[in-house]
Protein backbone atom coordinates (compact mmCIF):
# COMPACT_ATOMS: atom_id res chain seq x y z
CA UNK A 1 0.00 0.00 0.00
CA UNK A 2 1.41 3.39 -1.04
CA UNK A 3 2.29 6.01 1.55
CA UNK A 4 -0.12 8.94 1.24
CA UNK A 5 1.37 12.39 1.77
CA UNK A 6 -0.18 15.84 1.69
CA UNK A 7 1.75 18.16 -0.65
CA UNK A 8 1.60 21.79 -1.78
CA UNK A 9 3.28 23.73 -4.57
CA UNK A 10 2.69 26.86 -6.58
CA UNK A 11 1.81 26.24 -10.27
CA UNK A 12 5.03 25.41 -12.11
CA UNK A 13 5.48 23.73 -15.50
CA UNK A 14 8.39 21.62 -14.21
CA UNK A 15 6.19 20.17 -11.48
CA UNK A 16 2.96 19.82 -13.49
CA UNK A 17 3.67 16.19 -14.55
CA UNK A 18 3.53 15.28 -10.85
CA UNK A 19 0.29 17.16 -10.30
CA UNK A 20 -1.43 15.51 -13.27
CA UNK A 21 0.02 12.12 -12.23
CA UNK A 22 1.93 11.59 -15.46
CA UNK A 23 4.80 10.99 -13.03
CA UNK A 24 4.38 9.47 -9.56
CA UNK A 25 6.98 8.93 -6.84
CA UNK A 26 7.61 5.25 -6.20
CA UNK A 27 5.55 4.02 -3.26
CA UNK A 28 3.93 7.43 -2.60
CA UNK A 29 0.52 8.94 -3.37
CA UNK A 30 0.55 12.73 -3.21
CA UNK A 31 -2.56 14.76 -2.41
CA UNK A 32 -1.77 18.16 -3.96
CA UNK A 33 -2.90 21.66 -3.11
CA UNK A 34 -1.70 24.61 -5.16
CA UNK A 35 -1.88 28.35 -4.68
CA UNK A 36 -0.01 31.62 -4.42
CA UNK A 37 3.51 31.14 -3.07
CA UNK A 38 3.33 33.99 -0.54
CA UNK A 39 0.03 32.73 0.90
CA UNK A 40 1.28 29.15 1.06
CA UNK A 41 4.51 30.15 2.79
CA UNK A 42 2.54 32.11 5.38
CA UNK A 43 0.38 29.02 5.94
CA UNK A 44 3.41 26.77 6.44
CA UNK A 45 4.94 29.15 8.97
CA UNK A 46 1.69 29.23 10.94
CA UNK A 47 0.46 25.65 10.68
CA UNK A 48 3.12 23.31 9.24
CA UNK A 49 0.44 20.76 8.32
CA UNK A 50 1.73 19.61 4.90
CA UNK A 51 4.06 16.63 4.60
CA UNK A 52 5.86 17.83 1.45
CA UNK A 53 5.87 21.44 0.30
CA UNK A 54 7.62 24.19 -1.60
CA UNK A 55 9.10 26.92 0.59
CA UNK A 56 11.25 30.04 0.41
CA UNK A 57 14.91 29.03 0.74
CA UNK A 58 15.62 32.35 2.49
CA UNK A 59 12.84 31.88 5.06
CA UNK A 60 13.96 28.29 5.56
CA UNK A 61 17.42 29.51 6.56
CA UNK A 62 15.80 31.74 9.19
CA UNK A 63 13.79 28.81 10.59
CA UNK A 64 17.05 26.89 11.01
CA UNK A 65 18.58 29.84 12.86
CA UNK A 66 15.46 30.40 15.00
CA UNK A 67 14.17 26.82 15.34
CA UNK A 68 10.70 25.97 16.62
CA UNK A 69 9.21 22.49 17.00
CA UNK A 70 6.60 23.60 14.46
CA UNK A 71 9.32 24.12 11.82
CA UNK A 72 11.03 20.73 11.96
CA UNK A 73 11.68 20.34 8.25
CA UNK A 74 14.44 18.82 6.09
CA UNK A 75 15.36 19.65 2.52
CA UNK A 76 15.00 17.67 -0.67
CA UNK A 77 17.44 19.37 -3.11
CA UNK A 78 14.80 20.25 -5.71
CA UNK A 79 14.97 23.82 -7.02
CA UNK A 80 12.18 24.19 -9.55
CA UNK A 81 12.06 28.00 -9.85
CA UNK A 82 14.43 30.92 -10.19
CA UNK A 83 14.38 34.16 -8.19
CA UNK A 84 13.50 36.44 -11.11
CA UNK A 85 11.24 38.94 -9.35
CA UNK A 86 13.97 41.58 -9.33
CA UNK A 87 13.77 41.97 -13.10
CA UNK A 88 10.31 43.52 -12.57
CA UNK A 89 11.78 46.49 -10.72
CA UNK A 90 10.25 49.89 -11.52
CA UNK A 91 11.99 53.18 -10.81
CA UNK A 92 10.73 56.76 -10.53
CA UNK A 93 11.76 59.02 -13.38
CA UNK A 94 13.30 61.60 -11.03
CA UNK A 95 15.29 59.12 -8.93
CA UNK A 96 18.39 59.38 -11.14
CA UNK A 97 18.52 55.60 -11.54
CA UNK A 98 19.76 54.48 -14.94
CA UNK A 99 20.93 51.02 -13.88
CA UNK A 100 21.46 48.73 -10.92
CA UNK A 101 24.63 50.55 -9.85
CA UNK A 102 22.52 53.65 -9.10
CA UNK A 103 20.44 51.94 -6.38
CA UNK A 104 23.03 52.66 -3.67
CA UNK A 105 21.62 55.13 -1.15
CA UNK A 106 18.07 54.79 -2.52
CA UNK A 107 14.75 53.71 -0.98
CA UNK A 108 13.62 50.37 -2.38
CA UNK A 109 10.20 48.71 -2.01
CA UNK A 110 9.51 44.97 -2.04
CA UNK A 111 6.94 42.68 -0.41
CA UNK A 112 9.23 41.28 2.34
CA UNK A 113 12.85 41.77 3.36
CA UNK A 114 13.20 38.06 4.16
CA UNK A 115 11.81 36.86 0.81
CA UNK A 116 14.20 34.85 -1.35
CA UNK A 117 13.86 37.20 -4.33
CA UNK A 118 14.92 40.06 -2.09
CA UNK A 119 17.91 38.16 -0.74
CA UNK A 120 19.10 37.31 -4.25
CA UNK A 121 18.51 40.87 -5.46
CA UNK A 122 20.85 42.03 -2.70
CA UNK A 123 23.38 39.32 -3.63
CA UNK A 124 23.24 40.42 -7.27
CA UNK A 125 23.65 44.09 -6.39
CA UNK A 126 26.69 43.33 -4.25
CA UNK A 127 28.24 40.92 -6.76
CA UNK A 128 27.81 43.20 -9.76
CA UNK A 129 28.13 46.67 -8.21
CA UNK A 130 29.38 46.33 -4.63
CA UNK A 131 26.10 47.54 -3.08
CA UNK A 132 25.45 46.04 0.36
CA UNK A 133 22.18 45.50 2.27
CA UNK A 134 22.74 48.49 4.54
CA UNK A 135 23.42 50.78 1.56
CA UNK A 136 19.68 50.81 0.72
CA UNK A 137 16.58 51.74 2.77
CA UNK A 138 14.04 48.92 2.47
CA UNK A 139 10.25 49.50 2.40
CA UNK A 140 8.11 46.38 2.90
CA UNK A 141 4.75 45.93 1.21
CA UNK A 142 3.24 42.96 3.04
CA UNK A 143 1.29 44.39 5.91
CA UNK A 144 0.56 43.20 9.44
CA UNK A 145 0.34 39.51 10.13
CA UNK A 146 0.82 38.67 6.43
CA UNK A 147 4.43 39.84 6.53
CA UNK A 148 6.84 36.90 6.65
CA UNK A 149 9.44 39.30 8.02
CA UNK A 150 7.18 39.91 11.03
CA UNK A 151 6.26 36.24 11.40
CA UNK A 152 9.95 35.37 11.61
CA UNK A 153 10.52 37.88 14.41
CA UNK A 154 12.25 40.79 12.68
CA UNK A 155 9.73 43.43 13.71
CA UNK A 156 10.93 43.13 17.32
CA UNK A 157 14.52 42.29 16.40
CA UNK A 158 15.40 43.92 13.07
CA UNK A 159 18.67 43.06 11.31
CA UNK A 160 21.50 45.16 12.72
CA UNK A 161 22.39 48.16 10.59
CA UNK A 162 19.53 47.59 8.12
CA UNK A 163 16.73 50.15 7.63
CA UNK A 164 13.27 48.54 7.41
CA UNK A 165 10.02 50.49 7.03
CA UNK A 166 6.68 48.64 6.99
CA UNK A 167 4.08 49.78 4.51
CA UNK A 168 1.29 48.14 2.49
CA UNK A 169 0.79 47.55 -1.23
CA UNK A 170 -1.38 50.61 -1.85
CA UNK A 171 0.85 52.97 0.11
CA UNK A 172 4.01 51.55 -1.42
CA UNK A 173 2.63 52.08 -4.90
CA UNK A 174 1.75 55.67 -3.98
CA UNK A 175 5.20 56.31 -2.53
CA UNK A 176 6.78 55.03 -5.74
CA UNK A 177 4.49 57.15 -7.92
CA UNK A 178 5.38 60.21 -5.83
CA UNK A 179 9.10 59.44 -5.92
CA UNK A 180 9.37 59.08 -2.13
CA UNK A 181 10.35 55.46 -2.75
CA UNK A 182 12.81 55.43 -5.61
CA UNK A 183 12.40 51.86 -6.89
CA UNK A 184 10.26 48.80 -6.17
CA UNK A 185 9.52 45.31 -7.38
CA UNK A 186 6.58 45.45 -9.78
CA UNK A 187 4.48 42.90 -7.87
CA UNK A 188 2.84 44.88 -5.11
CA UNK A 189 -0.71 43.60 -5.83
CA UNK A 190 -1.64 47.09 -7.05
CA UNK A 191 -1.50 47.99 -10.77
CA UNK A 192 1.24 50.54 -11.36
CA UNK A 193 0.20 53.67 -13.23
CA UNK A 194 2.84 53.20 -15.91
CA UNK A 195 0.91 55.39 -18.37
CA UNK A 196 1.63 58.43 -16.23
CA UNK A 197 5.26 58.37 -17.29
CA UNK A 198 6.36 58.72 -13.67
CA UNK A 199 7.85 55.21 -13.52
CA UNK A 200 9.77 53.05 -15.94
CA UNK A 201 11.45 49.65 -15.91
CA UNK A 202 14.91 49.36 -14.41
CA UNK A 203 15.73 46.59 -16.90
CA UNK A 204 14.25 47.38 -20.32
CA UNK A 205 15.72 44.14 -21.72
CA UNK A 206 13.54 42.15 -19.25
CA UNK A 207 16.55 41.41 -17.07
CA UNK A 208 18.45 39.26 -19.55
CA UNK A 209 21.77 41.09 -19.13
CA UNK A 210 21.27 41.35 -15.34
CA UNK A 211 20.89 37.58 -15.01
CA UNK A 212 23.47 36.78 -17.64
CA UNK A 213 26.08 38.99 -15.97
CA UNK A 214 25.35 37.43 -12.58
CA UNK A 215 25.69 33.88 -13.89
CA UNK A 216 28.93 34.82 -15.64
CA UNK A 217 30.25 36.18 -12.34
CA UNK A 218 29.24 33.32 -10.00
CA UNK A 219 28.52 30.32 -12.25
CA UNK A 220 24.83 29.76 -11.42
CA UNK A 221 21.42 31.42 -11.42
CA UNK A 222 19.60 32.46 -8.22
CA UNK A 223 17.23 29.81 -6.88
CA UNK A 224 13.89 30.84 -5.43
CA UNK A 225 12.34 27.94 -3.51
CA UNK A 226 13.22 24.50 -2.18
CA UNK A 227 11.22 21.36 -1.39
CA UNK A 228 10.83 20.56 2.29
CA UNK A 229 9.61 17.41 4.05
CA UNK A 230 8.55 16.96 7.64
CA UNK A 231 11.45 15.39 9.53
CA UNK A 232 9.09 12.86 11.13
CA UNK A 233 8.21 11.52 7.66
CA UNK A 234 11.78 10.80 6.55
CA UNK A 235 12.75 9.43 9.97
CA UNK A 236 9.86 6.96 9.79
CA UNK A 237 10.31 6.26 6.05
CA UNK A 238 13.94 7.00 5.05
CA UNK A 239 13.33 5.91 1.45
CA UNK A 240 10.89 8.80 0.89
CA UNK A 241 13.62 11.38 0.24
CA UNK A 242 15.15 9.46 -2.66
CA UNK A 243 11.73 8.62 -4.11
CA UNK A 244 10.72 12.28 -4.09
CA UNK A 245 13.97 13.55 -5.60
CA UNK A 246 13.73 10.97 -8.36
CA UNK A 247 10.10 11.87 -9.09
CA UNK A 248 10.76 15.61 -9.29
CA UNK A 249 13.68 14.97 -11.65
CA UNK A 250 11.56 12.74 -13.90
CA UNK A 251 8.73 15.31 -13.88
CA UNK A 252 11.12 18.03 -15.00
CA UNK A 253 12.35 15.90 -17.92
CA UNK A 254 8.78 15.13 -18.98
CA UNK A 255 7.97 18.86 -18.82
CA UNK A 256 10.93 19.69 -21.07
CA UNK A 257 9.75 17.15 -23.64
CA UNK A 258 6.18 18.40 -23.52
CA UNK A 259 7.06 22.06 -23.96
CA UNK A 260 10.59 23.43 -24.55
CA UNK A 261 9.65 26.69 -22.78
CA UNK A 262 9.44 24.69 -19.52
CA UNK A 263 13.23 25.10 -19.51
CA UNK A 264 12.79 28.87 -19.59
CA UNK A 265 14.29 30.78 -16.69
CA UNK A 266 11.83 33.68 -16.61
CA UNK A 267 8.20 33.59 -15.49
CA UNK A 268 6.42 34.50 -18.69
CA UNK A 269 8.13 36.00 -21.67
CA UNK A 270 10.14 32.87 -22.50
CA UNK A 271 9.97 33.63 -26.21
CA UNK A 272 13.75 33.68 -26.62
CA UNK A 273 14.57 30.06 -25.80
CA UNK A 274 17.46 29.79 -28.26
CA UNK A 275 19.15 32.76 -26.58
CA UNK A 276 18.39 31.37 -23.12
CA UNK A 277 19.87 27.97 -23.99
CA UNK A 278 23.00 29.68 -25.27
CA UNK A 279 23.27 31.71 -22.07
CA UNK A 280 22.03 29.31 -19.38
CA UNK A 281 22.43 25.83 -20.92
CA UNK A 282 19.85 23.15 -21.78
CA UNK A 283 18.87 22.49 -18.13
CA UNK A 284 19.06 25.66 -16.03
CA UNK A 285 17.21 23.93 -13.17
CA UNK A 286 19.70 21.36 -11.87
CA UNK A 287 18.57 19.36 -8.83
CA UNK A 288 20.70 17.67 -6.18
CA UNK A 289 23.25 19.00 -3.71
CA UNK A 290 26.36 18.43 -5.82
CA UNK A 291 25.09 20.53 -8.74
CA UNK A 292 24.14 23.34 -6.37
CA UNK A 293 27.01 23.53 -3.88
CA UNK A 294 28.06 27.06 -4.83
CA UNK A 295 24.47 28.32 -4.83
CA UNK A 296 23.76 26.84 -1.39
CA UNK A 297 26.89 28.40 0.04
CA UNK A 298 26.13 31.82 -1.43
CA UNK A 299 22.51 31.96 -0.30
CA UNK A 300 23.59 31.07 3.25
CA UNK A 301 26.40 33.63 3.14
CA UNK A 302 24.05 36.35 1.88
CA UNK A 303 21.45 35.50 4.54
CA UNK A 304 24.08 36.10 7.21
CA UNK A 305 25.30 39.31 5.51
CA UNK A 306 21.71 40.59 5.36
CA UNK A 307 21.31 40.07 9.11
CA UNK A 308 18.71 37.34 8.66
CA UNK A 309 20.77 34.62 10.35
CA UNK A 310 23.22 34.89 13.23
CA UNK A 311 25.71 32.61 11.50
CA UNK A 312 26.34 31.13 8.07
CA UNK A 313 24.25 27.98 8.06
CA UNK A 314 25.52 24.89 6.22
CA UNK A 315 22.52 23.93 4.13
CA UNK A 316 24.15 20.62 3.24
CA UNK A 317 23.45 19.57 6.83
CA UNK A 318 19.77 20.37 6.30
CA UNK A 319 19.32 17.95 3.38
CA UNK A 320 17.62 14.62 4.08
CA UNK A 321 20.24 11.92 4.65
CA UNK A 322 19.15 9.72 1.77
CA UNK A 323 19.84 12.40 -0.86
CA UNK A 324 22.64 14.40 0.75
CA UNK A 325 25.30 13.11 -1.65
CA UNK A 326 23.30 13.45 -4.88
N, C-alpha and C positions, 0 to 999 in steps of 0.2 A: 504494500500500500504506500502510495507516494506521500511525502511530507508536505502538508499544506501550509504555505506561508503568506502572510499579508504583505503586499508590496505597494510602493508608491513611486511615481516618477512624473516629471513634467513631459509633455509631448515632445518626442525627439525621433527623427527618422531612423537613427541608428539603434534605437530600442524598440521601434514599432514591431519588428518580427517576433519579439517576445510577447508583446501585448496582444497581437492577433494570433498567437500560438502557432505561427509557422515554425518557431524554434521554442523548445521547452528544455529547461534544465533537467538533467538526468535525476530521477527520483524525487522531483519537487513539482508541486502544483502551486502556481502563483495566482493569488487573487489581487488584481491590480486596481489601484485608484490613481487617477491623474488629476492634475490641476496646475495652478499658477505656482511657480517655484517659491516666491516669497511667502505666500500663504501656507504652502506645505512646510517650509522650513520653520515658520512660526509654530505650526501645529506640532512638529517633532520636538521642538524645544519645550513646549508646554506639556505634551502628553506622552511622547515616546511609545506609541502603541502600534507601530508598524514593525514587522520583523526585518524587512529589507527595504531600503529607501535611498533615494538620492538626497544629497545634502551639500550645503556650502562647505568647501574645503577650508575656507578661512574660519567660519564659525566652528567647524569641527576642531580646529587647532585650539580655539579658545576653550571649548568644552574639555579638552585634555589638560589644559592649564588650570582650569577651574572646575574640577570634576564633581559631579553629583551622581548619586546612585541612578537617577533617572536617565542619565546620559551615558550609559555603559555600552558603548558601541565600538565595533572594530571595523576596519576598512577592508573592502574588496577593491583591488587596484584597477577599477574601471572608471575611465574619464571620458564620458560620452559627449561633453560640450566644452566649448572654449569661452573664455571670459572676454567677449567682444563688445560689451556694453559701452566701453569707453569711446568706441568709434562714433557713437551717437551724441557726442558732446556738442553743445551749442554755446556760442559765445556772444556777448553783447558787442555791438558795433563800435562802441566807444571805449572798450576795455583795453585797447591796444594789444590785442592777442592775435598774432598772425600765424602762430604755430605752437606746438607743445612747449617749446623752450620759454615761451612768454607767460606760462602759468605761474611761475615763481612769484610769490608775494600777492597772489590773487585770492579771491573768495570763490570757492568751488562748491556747487551743489550736487548731491547724489542721494539716493534713497537711504543708505546706511553706511556708516564708516566701516563697520566690520564686514560688509559684504565682499565676496571674493572678487567681483569685478572692480571694486574700489581698491582692494589690496593690490591687484595686478596693475591697475592704472598707476598707482604710486610706484610700483616696481619698474614699470616702463618709463615713467618720468625720470626716475633716478638713474636708470641704466642709460637712457639715451641723452639726458640733458643735465644730470646731476642734481635734480630737484628732489628734496627730501620731504617726508610727511609734514614736518613742522614748518616748512617753507610756504605752506598754503593754509588758509582758513577754510574749514570744512563746514558746510551747511547741510543738515540731514533732513530728508523729506518724509520719511516714515514717522508718523506721529504717535505719541502716547504708547500704549501697550503693544502696538504693532511694530515698533522699532526693535529689530534684533539687537541693536547696540544697547538699548535699555535692558532687554531681556537678559543679556549676558553680563550686566552689572556695570556698564561703563558710564551710566548717568551719575552714579554715586562715586565712582572711582575712574575718572577719565584718564586716558593715556597721558603720561607725563609729557609736558611740552607741546601737546597737540591742542589746537583750538577747535572745539566742537560747538556748533550752535544748532539747537533743534528747531525745526520748522514744520511745515506740512506741504503737501503737493501744491495746493493753490497758492499759498504764500510764496513758496520757492519759485514758482513760475512768475509771479508778480515781481519778485525781487530781481529775477533775471531780466525780465522785460524792462525794468526801470534802471538796470545797470548797477544795482546795489550788490547783487551777486554777479560776478564777471563771467562765469562759465558754469555749465551743469550738464549732467547726463540728460539726454532727451528721452527719458522714460519716467516721467514724474506723475503719470496717470492724469495729466491735464494737457490738452492739446496746446502746443506752443503757437503763438501768433506769429508765424514766420512771414506772413504776408506784410506785416508792418515794416519789415526791413530793419527792425531793431536787433535781430539776432541772425546769426548765420552759422553754418557748420564749421567746426574746427578742422575737420578732415574732409575736404571736398572730394577726395578720391575714394571715399567710403572706408578709409582707414587702411587701405592696402599697403601703402608705404610704411605707416606706423607699425603694423604687424610684421611686415617683411623686414624692416630694420631691426626690430626687437629679436626676431628669430635669428637673423644674421649675427647679432651680438651675443646671444646666449645659447643658441642651438635648439630651442624648442618654442612652442607657442603656449600662452598662458591657459591653464586649465581652470574651468569654472567649478564643477561639482564632482563629488566622489560618491561611490556606493557604500553604504554602511549596513551592517548587520548587527542585530542584538547579540551581545557576547554570549548570553545564555544559549542561543541557538547553536552557535558553532562549538561551544563547549559540550553540548549534548550530542551534536551531530557534526563531528569535525569534517566530514566529507562535503558538507554544504558549501564551503568556501570555494573549493575547486570546481564543483558543479556549477555554481553561479558564474564564476569567472569564465569558464568554458562556454556557457550559454550566451553571455553578453558578447563574447568574441564572435561566436557563430552568427548571432543576430546582426552584428555590425557587417559581417561579410555578406550576408543575405541582402541587407539594405543597400550595400554598394552595387550589388548585381541588379537589384530592382531598379535603382535610380542613381546614376552617377553623381547627381548633386548631393546625395547623402554624404559624400566625402567632402562637401563644402564646409569651409571653416566658419563662414559668416551666417548669421540667422537672417535668412532672406537675402535676396540679391546675389545668389550664387550663379550668376549668368556668365561667369568668366572662369569656368572650370579648367580650361587648358592653362590659363595663367596661374591659377591656384596650384595645380599639380606641379608646374615648373617651380613655383616658389616654395611650396610646403610638402611636396612629395605625394605619392599615391595614397598613403594612409596617414593623414595628419592627426589621427586619434589613436595612438598606440596605447594598449592596455598593459598591465603588469608593472611590477616595481622596477625591474631592470631597465626597461625602456624609458622610465620616468624618474630616474635617480636625481638628475640635475634639477628637474622641475620641483620635486618634493623638497629638496634642500633649499631651493630659492624661496618657495612659498613660506616655509617655516622661518627662514631668515628674515623675510620681509615682515611677517607677522610680528616678530620680536622687535624689529626696527620701528614698526608702526605703533608700538606700545600695546599691542593686543595680547601678547603673551609675555610672561616674566622671564622666559628663557627660550632658547631655540629648541623646539621639540623635534625629536627624531621620528618622523612619520613612518619610517620603516618598522619601528617597534609597534606601531598601531595597526599594522596589516595582519589579517588573520593568518595563523601559523601555516595553514595548508597551502597558501599561495604567496608566502613571503619571498620566496626565491624565484618567482616567475618573472 
